[in-house]
Amino acid sequence: MVNISLVQFTPVWNDVPGNLQQIASLLKGVQTDIIVLPELCTTGYSFITREEAINAAEDLSDESIAFFKQLAKEYQAMVIAGFVEKSADKIYNAALIALPNGEVKSYRKTHLFFREKECFNEGDSGFFVVEHPLKDCKVGIMICNDWRYPEAARSLALLGADVIACPSNLVTDVWRIGLPARALENKVFVAVTNRCGTEIRQLEDGSTQTLTFTGGSVLYNFTGEPIEQADKTEERVITLQIDPTLTRDKHFTVFNDLLNDRRPEYYLS
Ligand code: ACM
């Protein structure tokens, strides 16, 4: 059995130390094996220019990464957290995966949303699955808008994910229709950690951009049903116990197997 924790909170724009402190204080006393934080949880979401993203970017040896590595060690947990990653001259909307043994990996968002296209490079990590070093559990990672591309979740299921962790900064509610389908059609748990709050930024032309994030972080069962869901505004950690091995038999009738019955020769790429 595995405990998984979804940490919903309101990151403050451009306040990395304050945001890390909020995360630490929300997690106090939690016993868990997997921690899923929102997209861009160290900085806030609303980058307006590439220059801002460059200024906020960290490489894998910087402050937030050290914080998440320490968190993984302290909780003996896999930590998945959205941050701005710098690698050579590229800047990514990324999710750090920090393991209790000190290892780190980075998933770089494949499908950029809205103004992210002006601030970040398109992700080039591809989809991958990480085995929990202390538990029998394989976690696949995608970020927010990746949910609109069923190929993302399907790739993770084909790679053997039991759980898909989806750090998010969702600003609509349509995902509440789409994401449970990703769980059902792949027979995987899906952990969507969204943020809450509103960010107002001034654009270069003098107008303002207001984004309100829709909270409602939720763990979907492999049936597509929500196991537990936060409300739209609360700062809260949801911790639930799951059995990841229940996702591995993909039969849904004695004749049908979700993945083996696929007919890729008829699908377009
Ligand atoms: C999103 O990808 N942040 C909607």
Boltz pocket constraint, residues with backbone or C-beta under 6 A from the ligand:
constraints:
  - pocket:
      binder: B
      contacts: [[A, 39], [A, 111], [A, 112], [A, 113], [A, 143], [A, 144], [A, 145], [A, 146], [A, 168], [A, 169], [A, 170], [A, 171]]
      max_distance: 6.0
